[in-house]
Amino acid sequence: MSISPDSTWADIAAVGNAKKVLPYIHVSDKTDSEFKISSTIIYEDECLEALMLTKKALSIVNQKLTYGSVFFSFPAAVFQHRVEAYRAIQSQCGPIHGVRPISFYGAPSDSNMSLEVKFLNDDSTTKAITSGVSVKDKTFKRFPTNFSDNNTLVHVKLSVLCIPDQKNYLEDLISSLSYYGHVLQIKEYSCGGYFEGQMSVILNTVVGYTDEDDEYHSSVPLSNNLYLSEWDCFATTTFKGARSVCHWCHVASHIRSECLELAKTKCFACHSNGHTAKFCKSRKRPVVRQPVAAEVSQNIDSGSTDCPDANILSDSDTDISDVFKSPEIVSQGSEASKFATTGFLS
């Protein structure tokens, strides 16, 4: 395919929306047990961890964090008590005005100790951001809490159907995705060590892009088919909030019941339009009548061969006396029901 250089993003989006969304069929683990799907991070922005941690903190407190404070995250095993962390931060960065143990307000977790620290002066804040805190020759990261204000992180899964050249592969991919937001992470999925075109991307869609004339533009809205300009192809995508895809024509923006292509389809059962014979409500289904115990007993007593179950049992090597009791002995009730089910329906 070739998109004209004069095409606007609205024109490109219209082309993508008209294309079919090709679903990726996942193979069960039983089939792929020998060749498990593995993932490899081929690119990650240094801002991603800060955005993820501060976003998690915001979700816990359900409000903005204190302006000018610094966010720390320590593994749970580093300090036996959170007060030890307060002392380490104050001794290495400067006097503390206040501290909030964010991780203690959320769901119980043994993974990390998250702390929001407000220092008495700006010099201590700057030192904390630039130097961090060192414990046992290991430096732990720190981030300003206003780092994640007005940011929207979107996890996008892509199916790249073309096979691009390896030369400048990563640079071209980042350049193509930068129109949709700031690229924070790119992860490839491979099967048995072979990359099949499946990848996932984390985008900050609030960040826009700059064109060749150094003019800033808002990011292009995500769609079910993203145009990758450097490779001149569309990639099928899935993400939270993506438009519904019709299960009949596989085009986004409508569901099966509203599909115009399905409306033209003729049913071979009722000869009406709008559905297939498989889903035809007017189609008559045959009613299969099951024989009751009394009828089965009469057929066996009379030696009739009209009973299909009797033929099956007589042709087998099974000893019928071991399967059921004689009808003359069984009178009624639960034993009769047991005869009817175990003798002929199992």
Contacts in CASP RR format, 6 or more apart in sequence:
PFRMAT RR
TARGET T0000
AUTHOR 0000-0000-0000
METHOD contacts of the structure
MODEL  1
MSISPDSTWADIAAVGNAKKVLPYIHVSDKTDSEFKISSTIIYEDECLEA
LMLTKKALSIVNQKLTYGSVFFSFPAAVFQHRVEAYRAIQSQCGPIHGVR
PISFYGAPSDSNMSLEVKFLNDDSTTKAITSGVSVKDKTFKRFPTNFSDN
NTLVHVKLSVLCIPDQKNYLEDLISSLSYYGHVLQIKEYSCGGYFEGQMS
VILNTVVGYTDEDDEYHSSVPLSNNLYLSEWDCFATTTFKGARSVCHWCH
VASHIRSECLELAKTKCFACHSNGHTAKFCKSRKRPVVRQPVAAEVSQNI
DSGSTDCPDANILSDSDTDISDVFKSPEIVSQGSEASKFATTGFLS
1 232 0 8 1.000
1 233 0 8 1.000
1 234 0 8 1.000
2 232 0 8 1.000
3 11 0 8 1.000
3 12 0 8 1.000
3 15 0 8 1.000
3 227 0 8 1.000
3 229 0 8 1.000
3 232 0 8 1.000
4 11 0 8 1.000
9 179 0 8 1.000
9 220 0 8 1.000
12 227 0 8 1.000
13 220 0 8 1.000
13 221 0 8 1.000
13 223 0 8 1.000
13 227 0 8 1.000
15 227 0 8 1.000
15 234 0 8 1.000
16 223 0 8 1.000
16 224 0 8 1.000
16 225 0 8 1.000
16 227 0 8 1.000
16 234 0 8 1.000
17 223 0 8 1.000
17 224 0 8 1.000
17 225 0 8 1.000
17 251 0 8 1.000
17 252 0 8 1.000
17 253 0 8 1.000
18 251 0 8 1.000
19 225 0 8 1.000
19 234 0 8 1.000
19 251 0 8 1.000
20 249 0 8 1.000
20 250 0 8 1.000
20 251 0 8 1.000
21 224 0 8 1.000
21 225 0 8 1.000
21 236 0 8 1.000
21 245 0 8 1.000
21 250 0 8 1.000
21 251 0 8 1.000
21 252 0 8 1.000
22 159 0 8 1.000
22 161 0 8 1.000
22 236 0 8 1.000
22 250 0 8 1.000
23 236 0 8 1.000
23 245 0 8 1.000
23 250 0 8 1.000
24 159 0 8 1.000
24 198 0 8 1.000
24 236 0 8 1.000
32 191 0 8 1.000
35 191 0 8 1.000
35 192 0 8 1.000
36 191 0 8 1.000
36 192 0 8 1.000
37 189 0 8 1.000
37 190 0 8 1.000
37 191 0 8 1.000
38 189 0 8 1.000
38 190 0 8 1.000
38 191 0 8 1.000
38 192 0 8 1.000
38 193 0 8 1.000
39 187 0 8 1.000
39 188 0 8 1.000
39 189 0 8 1.000
39 190 0 8 1.000
39 200 0 8 1.000
40 187 0 8 1.000
40 188 0 8 1.000
40 190 0 8 1.000
41 185 0 8 1.000
41 186 0 8 1.000
41 187 0 8 1.000
42 170 0 8 1.000
42 186 0 8 1.000
42 187 0 8 1.000
42 188 0 8 1.000
43 170 0 8 1.000
43 174 0 8 1.000
43 183 0 8 1.000
43 185 0 8 1.000
43 186 0 8 1.000
44 184 0 8 1.000
44 185 0 8 1.000
44 186 0 8 1.000
45 182 0 8 1.000
45 183 0 8 1.000
45 184 0 8 1.000
45 185 0 8 1.000
47 147 0 8 1.000
47 184 0 8 1.000
48 184 0 8 1.000
48 185 0 8 1.000
48 202 0 8 1.000
49 141 0 8 1.000
49 143 0 8 1.000
50 71 0 8 1.000
50 141 0 8 1.000
50 143 0 8 1.000
50 147 0 8 1.000
50 148 0 8 1.000
51 147 0 8 1.000
51 148 0 8 1.000
51 151 0 8 1.000
51 153 0 8 1.000
51 184 0 8 1.000
51 204 0 8 1.000
52 153 0 8 1.000
53 71 0 8 1.000
53 73 0 8 1.000
53 114 0 8 1.000
53 143 0 8 1.000
54 65 0 8 1.000
54 71 0 8 1.000
54 143 0 8 1.000
54 145 0 8 1.000
54 147 0 8 1.000
54 148 0 8 1.000
55 148 0 8 1.000
55 151 0 8 1.000
55 153 0 8 1.000
56 114 0 8 1.000
57 65 0 8 1.000
57 71 0 8 1.000
57 102 0 8 1.000
57 114 0 8 1.000
57 116 0 8 1.000
57 145 0 8 1.000
58 64 0 8 1.000
58 65 0 8 1.000
58 148 0 8 1.000
60 102 0 8 1.000
60 103 0 8 1.000
60 105 0 8 1.000
60 106 0 8 1.000
61 102 0 8 1.000
61 105 0 8 1.000
64 149 0 8 1.000
65 71 0 8 1.000
65 116 0 8 1.000
65 145 0 8 1.000
65 146 0 8 1.000
66 100 0 8 1.000
66 116 0 8 1.000
66 118 0 8 1.000
66 145 0 8 1.000
67 145 0 8 1.000
67 146 0 8 1.000
68 118 0 8 1.000
68 125 0 8 1.000
68 144 0 8 1.000
68 145 0 8 1.000
68 146 0 8 1.000
69 116 0 8 1.000
69 117 0 8 1.000
69 118 0 8 1.000
69 144 0 8 1.000
69 145 0 8 1.000
70 116 0 8 1.000
70 117 0 8 1.000
70 118 0 8 1.000
70 119 0 8 1.000
70 125 0 8 1.000
70 128 0 8 1.000
70 129 0 8 1.000
70 142 0 8 1.000
70 143 0 8 1.000
70 144 0 8 1.000
70 145 0 8 1.000
71 102 0 8 1.000
71 114 0 8 1.000
71 115 0 8 1.000
71 116 0 8 1.000
71 117 0 8 1.000
71 142 0 8 1.000
71 143 0 8 1.000
71 144 0 8 1.000
71 145 0 8 1.000
71 147 0 8 1.000
72 85 0 8 1.000
72 89 0 8 1.000
72 114 0 8 1.000
72 115 0 8 1.000
72 116 0 8 1.000
72 117 0 8 1.000
72 128 0 8 1.000
72 133 0 8 1.000
72 140 0 8 1.000
72 142 0 8 1.000
73 112 0 8 1.000
73 113 0 8 1.000
73 114 0 8 1.000
73 115 0 8 1.000
73 140 0 8 1.000
73 141 0 8 1.000
74 85 0 8 1.000
74 112 0 8 1.000
74 113 0 8 1.000
74 115 0 8 1.000
74 135 0 8 1.000
74 140 0 8 1.000
75 111 0 8 1.000
75 112 0 8 1.000
75 113 0 8 1.000
76 110 0 8 1.000
76 111 0 8 1.000
76 112 0 8 1.000
76 113 0 8 1.000
78 85 0 8 1.000
78 113 0 8 1.000
78 135 0 8 1.000
78 136 0 8 1.000
78 140 0 8 1.000
79 85 0 8 1.000
79 88 0 8 1.000
79 113 0 8 1.000
79 135 0 8 1.000
82 101 0 8 1.000
82 104 0 8 1.000
82 113 0 8 1.000
82 115 0 8 1.000
85 113 0 8 1.000
85 115 0 8 1.000
86 96 0 8 1.000
86 99 0 8 1.000
86 115 0 8 1.000
88 133 0 8 1.000
88 135 0 8 1.000
89 96 0 8 1.000
89 99 0 8 1.000
89 115 0 8 1.000
89 117 0 8 1.000
89 128 0 8 1.000
89 133 0 8 1.000
90 96 0 8 1.000
92 131 0 8 1.000
92 132 0 8 1.000
92 133 0 8 1.000
92 134 0 8 1.000
93 119 0 8 1.000
93 124 0 8 1.000
93 127 0 8 1.000
93 128 0 8 1.000
93 131 0 8 1.000
93 132 0 8 1.000
93 133 0 8 1.000
94 119 0 8 1.000
94 120 0 8 1.000
94 121 0 8 1.000
94 124 0 8 1.000
94 127 0 8 1.000
94 128 0 8 1.000
95 119 0 8 1.000
95 120 0 8 1.000
95 121 0 8 1.000
95 124 0 8 1.000
96 117 0 8 1.000
96 118 0 8 1.000
96 119 0 8 1.000
96 120 0 8 1.000
97 118 0 8 1.000
97 119 0 8 1.000
97 120 0 8 1.000
98 117 0 8 1.000
98 118 0 8 1.000
99 115 0 8 1.000
99 116 0 8 1.000
99 117 0 8 1.000
99 118 0 8 1.000
100 115 0 8 1.000
100 116 0 8 1.000
101 113 0 8 1.000
101 114 0 8 1.000
101 115 0 8 1.000
102 114 0 8 1.000
102 115 0 8 1.000
102 116 0 8 1.000
103 109 0 8 1.000
103 112 0 8 1.000
103 113 0 8 1.000
103 114 0 8 1.000
103 115 0 8 1.000
116 145 0 8 1.000
117 128 0 8 1.000
119 125 0 8 1.000
119 128 0 8 1.000
125 144 0 8 1.000
128 142 0 8 1.000
129 142 0 8 1.000
129 143 0 8 1.000
129 144 0 8 1.000
131 139 0 8 1.000
132 139 0 8 1.000
132 140 0 8 1.000
132 141 0 8 1.000
132 142 0 8 1.000
133 139 0 8 1.000
133 140 0 8 1.000
133 142 0 8 1.000
134 140 0 8 1.000
150 206 0 8 1.000
151 204 0 8 1.000
151 206 0 8 1.000
152 204 0 8 1.000
152 205 0 8 1.000
152 206 0 8 1.000
153 184 0 8 1.000
153 202 0 8 1.000
153 203 0 8 1.000
153 204 0 8 1.000
153 205 0 8 1.000
154 202 0 8 1.000
154 203 0 8 1.000
154 204 0 8 1.000
154 205 0 8 1.000
154 222 0 8 1.000
154 239 0 8 1.000
154 240 0 8 1.000
155 200 0 8 1.000
155 201 0 8 1.000
155 202 0 8 1.000
155 239 0 8 1.000
155 240 0 8 1.000
156 200 0 8 1.000
156 201 0 8 1.000
156 202 0 8 1.000
156 203 0 8 1.000
156 222 0 8 1.000
156 226 0 8 1.000
156 237 0 8 1.000
156 238 0 8 1.000
156 239 0 8 1.000
157 198 0 8 1.000
157 199 0 8 1.000
157 200 0 8 1.000
157 201 0 8 1.000
157 237 0 8 1.000
157 238 0 8 1.000
157 239 0 8 1.000
158 197 0 8 1.000
158 198 0 8 1.000
158 199 0 8 1.000
158 200 0 8 1.000
158 201 0 8 1.000
158 226 0 8 1.000
158 235 0 8 1.000
158 236 0 8 1.000
158 237 0 8 1.000
159 197 0 8 1.000
159 198 0 8 1.000
159 235 0 8 1.000
159 236 0 8 1.000
159 237 0 8 1.000
160 197 0 8 1.000
160 199 0 8 1.000
160 228 0 8 1.000
160 231 0 8 1.000
160 233 0 8 1.000
160 235 0 8 1.000
161 197 0 8 1.000
161 233 0 8 1.000
161 234 0 8 1.000
161 235 0 8 1.000
161 236 0 8 1.000
162 231 0 8 1.000
162 233 0 8 1.000
164 172 0 8 1.000
164 173 0 8 1.000
164 230 0 8 1.000
164 231 0 8 1.000
170 186 0 8 1.000
172 230 0 8 1.000
172 231 0 8 1.000
173 186 0 8 1.000
173 228 0 8 1.000
173 230 0 8 1.000
174 183 0 8 1.000
174 186 0 8 1.000
175 229 0 8 1.000
175 230 0 8 1.000
176 227 0 8 1.000
176 228 0 8 1.000
176 229 0 8 1.000
176 230 0 8 1.000
176 231 0 8 1.000
177 183 0 8 1.000
177 186 0 8 1.000
177 201 0 8 1.000
177 203 0 8 1.000
177 226 0 8 1.000
177 228 0 8 1.000
178 209 0 8 1.000
179 209 0 8 1.000
179 219 0 8 1.000
179 220 0 8 1.000
179 229 0 8 1.000
180 203 0 8 1.000
180 205 0 8 1.000
180 219 0 8 1.000
180 220 0 8 1.000
180 221 0 8 1.000
180 222 0 8 1.000
180 226 0 8 1.000
181 203 0 8 1.000
181 204 0 8 1.000
181 205 0 8 1.000
181 206 0 8 1.000
181 207 0 8 1.000
181 208 0 8 1.000
181 209 0 8 1.000
181 219 0 8 1.000
182 203 0 8 1.000
182 204 0 8 1.000
182 206 0 8 1.000
182 207 0 8 1.000
182 208 0 8 1.000
183 201 0 8 1.000
183 202 0 8 1.000
183 203 0 8 1.000
184 202 0 8 1.000
184 203 0 8 1.000
184 204 0 8 1.000
185 200 0 8 1.000
185 201 0 8 1.000
185 202 0 8 1.000
186 199 0 8 1.000
186 200 0 8 1.000
186 201 0 8 1.000
187 199 0 8 1.000
187 200 0 8 1.000
187 201 0 8 1.000
188 195 0 8 1.000
188 197 0 8 1.000
188 198 0 8 1.000
188 199 0 8 1.000
189 195 0 8 1.000
189 196 0 8 1.000
189 197 0 8 1.000
189 198 0 8 1.000
189 199 0 8 1.000
189 200 0 8 1.000
190 196 0 8 1.000
203 222 0 8 1.000
205 219 0 8 1.000
205 222 0 8 1.000
206 219 0 8 1.000
207 219 0 8 1.000
208 216 0 8 1.000
208 217 0 8 1.000
208 218 0 8 1.000
208 219 0 8 1.000
209 216 0 8 1.000
209 217 0 8 1.000
209 219 0 8 1.000
210 216 0 8 1.000
210 217 0 8 1.000
211 217 0 8 1.000
222 237 0 8 1.000
222 239 0 8 1.000
222 242 0 8 1.000
223 237 0 8 1.000
223 242 0 8 1.000
223 243 0 8 1.000
223 252 0 8 1.000
224 236 0 8 1.000
224 237 0 8 1.000
224 238 0 8 1.000
224 242 0 8 1.000
224 243 0 8 1.000
224 245 0 8 1.000
224 252 0 8 1.000
225 234 0 8 1.000
225 235 0 8 1.000
225 236 0 8 1.000
225 237 0 8 1.000
225 252 0 8 1.000
226 234 0 8 1.000
226 235 0 8 1.000
226 237 0 8 1.000
227 233 0 8 1.000
227 234 0 8 1.000
228 234 0 8 1.000
228 235 0 8 1.000
242 252 0 8 1.000
243 252 0 8 1.000
243 253 0 8 1.000
244 252 0 8 1.000
244 253 0 8 1.000
244 254 0 8 1.000
244 255 0 8 1.000
245 251 0 8 1.000
245 252 0 8 1.000
246 252 0 8 1.000
246 254 0 8 1.000
246 255 0 8 1.000
246 256 0 8 1.000
246 258 0 8 1.000
246 259 0 8 1.000
246 262 0 8 1.000
247 255 0 8 1.000
247 256 0 8 1.000
248 256 0 8 1.000
248 259 0 8 1.000
248 261 0 8 1.000
248 262 0 8 1.000
249 259 0 8 1.000
249 261 0 8 1.000
249 262 0 8 1.000
256 262 0 8 1.000
262 274 0 8 1.000
262 275 0 8 1.000
263 273 0 8 1.000
263 274 0 8 1.000
264 273 0 8 1.000
264 274 0 8 1.000
265 273 0 8 1.000
265 274 0 8 1.000
265 275 0 8 1.000
265 276 0 8 1.000
266 272 0 8 1.000
266 273 0 8 1.000
266 274 0 8 1.000
267 273 0 8 1.000
267 274 0 8 1.000
267 275 0 8 1.000
267 276 0 8 1.000
267 277 0 8 1.000
267 280 0 8 1.000
268 276 0 8 1.000
268 277 0 8 1.000
269 277 0 8 1.000
269 280 0 8 1.000
269 282 0 8 1.000
269 283 0 8 1.000
270 280 0 8 1.000
270 282 0 8 1.000
270 283 0 8 1.000
272 282 0 8 1.000
275 281 0 8 1.000
277 283 0 8 1.000
291 307 0 8 1.000
291 309 0 8 1.000
291 344 0 8 1.000
292 340 0 8 1.000
293 336 0 8 1.000
293 337 0 8 1.000
293 339 0 8 1.000
293 340 0 8 1.000
295 307 0 8 1.000
296 307 0 8 1.000
296 309 0 8 1.000
296 310 0 8 1.000
296 340 0 8 1.000
296 344 0 8 1.000
297 327 0 8 1.000
297 339 0 8 1.000
298 304 0 8 1.000
299 306 0 8 1.000
299 307 0 8 1.000
299 310 0 8 1.000
300 307 0 8 1.000
300 310 0 8 1.000
300 327 0 8 1.000
301 327 0 8 1.000
303 310 0 8 1.000
304 310 0 8 1.000
305 311 0 8 1.000
309 344 0 8 1.000
309 345 0 8 1.000
310 344 0 8 1.000
313 320 0 8 1.000
313 323 0 8 1.000
313 343 0 8 1.000
313 344 0 8 1.000
323 342 0 8 1.000
323 343 0 8 1.000
324 339 0 8 1.000
324 342 0 8 1.000
324 343 0 8 1.000
325 335 0 8 1.000
325 339 0 8 1.000
327 339 0 8 1.000
330 336 0 8 1.000
330 339 0 8 1.000
END
